[in-house]
Amino acid sequence: MNARTAPASRRSEARERLLDTAAELFYAEGVRAVGVDRLIAEAGVTKATFYRHFPGKDELVLAYLDRHDQAVRQRLAAAAEAAPDPRSTLAVLVAALADEVCGPGFRGCPFVNAAAEYPDADHPVRRLVAAHRHWFRDALADLLAACGHPDPTAGATALLLLRDGAMVGGYLDGTDTRHHVTTTAAGLLAPLL
């Protein structure tokens, strides 16, 4: 069961505090670096409450990533709603990416970070990461197809690679990445925009 299918009764205030705490700590310090006892203490819940909501730490990691996946999907939907023309939606996405990777406290992509800590491609965490990437690549391909791109799948793969590189560059290189993201995306999208 993931966060999307959890019964409403399982969405308690304590569960949300655990997810908020996990999001903050996992993103800032890494999944493996943060133990369950610390999560419990910082979320202000009991051990029994933790295990009532999450049978183990991996289930909390899955819920954390699922929550982030839902947030990304909502941001894409909001971008499409704000700019119904697919070309404008792509421009909004590129600008949002440039802003995100240069923002304060940015530490890379939560999905890539988690995948680095779970080397087994068959682990549920890696499967969730793969599902997110598959969805995102498809969403980009749909936008590119709507713009008349001659090979939307290849274009979406290139944009996903640009996003991955921007996430790493933003973390390691800081604000210089903004210019590189926008100019590289402009080159990729020039025939469409």
N, C-alpha and C positions, 0 to 999 in steps of 0.2 A: 504494500500500500504506500503510495507517495502522498505528498502534501495536497495534490489536486484531488485525490480521492478520499482523503481523510474525512470521517464523519464530522459534522459541525460540532458535536460535543467534544471532539478531540482538539478543537481550535480554542483552547483556553488561554487566559491571560498568561499563565505560567509557560505554556508552550510557546507563545509569541515572544516572551522574554528570553526563553532559551534560544529561539531562532535569531532574535536580535543580537544576543550576546555572541552566538556562534558566528554570525555574519561579520561582526566587528573583529573578533579575535582570529577567526580562520583567515580572513582577508589580510589582516595586519601581520600575523605571525606564522601562518601556515596551519594546515589541518593537523598534521602529525605533532606539531609543537605544542598544541593545546590539549590538555587532558580533560577527561570528564569531570574530575573533582574541581578543577578551576572553573569550568563552564557552570557547574552547579553553584559554586560559591558566588561567581560574578553575576549570575542570573537571579540569585536570591531564592533558589528553590531547594527542595530536599532531594536526596538521592532517589527516594521512592517516586517523587513527582517526575524526575527526569525519566526513569525507567517506565513509568506509566505512559509517557508520550513517545519515547524512543527506546526500543529494545536494546539498542547499543549505539555507540558513537557513529558507526557507519550509517545508520538510519537518520541520525541528525545531519550528517554530511549530505545525504541524499535530499533531505528536506530543505537544507540551506541552498543547495544548487537548484532544486526545483523552484524554490521561491525566486531565485535570481533569474532562472529561465522565464518564469511568468512575467517578471518585471521587464525583461528584454522584449518579450512578445508584446507587452502593453505599450512600450515605448515605440516599437515599430508601427503598431496600429495607430497610435497617436500621431506619429509623423505622417502616416498615410492619410489620416483624417485632416490634419492641418494643411497638407499639400497634396490634394487629390491627384494631381498630375504625377505620374511615376517618375518623371525626370526631376521634378521638384522634391519628391520624396527621397530620391537618391542624394540630392544635394543636401537636404536636411540631415540625412544619416551621416554623410561625410563630415559635415560641420559638427554634428554632435560627437562623432568619434574624435575629431581633433580637439574639441573641448574636453572630453572625458579623459583622454590620455595625458593631458597637460594640467589636469585639475589637482588640487591639493590632496595629499594622501593617496594618490594613485599608486597601485602596486601590481598592475598587470591584470590580466583576465582571470576571474575566479575559476572559470572552467579549465583553462590551461594550467593554472596553478594547482588545482585539484588533480588533474590528470597526471601531472609530474609526480605527485605523491602516491599515486595508485598505478604502478607499472603494469599490472595485469589487465590486459584489454578486455577480459571477460568479467571483471569485477563490476558490480552494479553501478559504482560511481563512474567508471569509465564508460559504461553503456549509456548512462544519463548524459555524460559529456558528448558522446558520439551522437546521440539523438538530438541534442541541442544544436550541434554543428550542422547536422543534416537538415534540420528545420530551417536554420538560418541561411544555409546555402540555397535551399529551395526558395525561400522568400526572396533572396536577392535575384535568383534566376527568374522568378516571376516578374519582378520589377523590370529587369533587363529585357525580358521578352515583351513586356508592355511598352517598352521604349523602342522596340524594333531591333534590338541587338542581334547580329547575325548568328551568334553562338552563345546564348544566355547561360548555358551550363559552364562553359569555359570562363566566361566573364564573371560569373558568380564565384567560381573557384579563385580567380585572380583577386576579386574584392575581398574574399575571406582571408586570403594570404596577406593582402595589404592590411586588413584589420589585425590579424595575428602579429604581423611585424610592428604595426603601430602600437599595439598593446605592450610589446617588449620595449620598443624604442621610447615610448612615453615614460615607462618605468625607469629605464636606464639613462636616457638622454634628456629627459625633461622637456622644457618648452620648445626647444629646437624642433621637436617632432611635429608640432602643429603645421609648420610650413611644408615639411616633407609629406605629410599625410595629404594635405589639400592639393599640392602640386602633382603628386603621384596619382591620386584619384582623378584629378582633372585630365591627366594624360590618358588614363584608362577609359574615362567616360566621355572624352571630347567628341567623339563621333555622335554621341547620343544627346548631349546637353548643348 
